Amino acid sequence: MNETQTPDDLPVVRTAADLERLWRRLMEPLGFAAPQVWLLVLERGQCRHATKLEDLPADPTPADLAIMADVLADLADLGDGRDVAFLYARPGGGRRDGDLAWARTLARASAWPVHLAHDTALWVAAPDDLGAIA
């Protein structure tokens, strides 16, 4: 999010297509210095807060994913019309196993589709890519 934007300046998110447009607005132009997870807190579809988690490994270990799952556990049900949406981004190109590992972990804490990005593309993690989420 650029320094002149506030969450109230962002469009309301009612559908998965709205969320993808919002991520594109926030992330473009694409280009990332390091792996990162972006978290949006949505309240009745309006973005109320955006946070970036940095210094993440591009190829997470099971321990890395367990730590993230623990951190996100309380976010799955914020109540009062609030929920969260996630995007995992990293430098480089192509799709990697680490991208999907992060997406699977993030998907456990959100009813919204998880988005992924690298320096040249932004896409939604497909249900087939996520597999069964326990």
Buried (B, 14 or more C-beta within 10 A) or exposed (E): BEEEEEBEEBEEBEEEEEBBEBBEBBBEEBEBEEBBBBBBBBBEBBBEEBEEBEEBBBEBEEEBBEEBBEEBEEBEEEEEEBBBBBBBBBBEEEEBEBBBBBBBBBBBBBEBBBBBBBBEEBBBBEEEBBEEEE
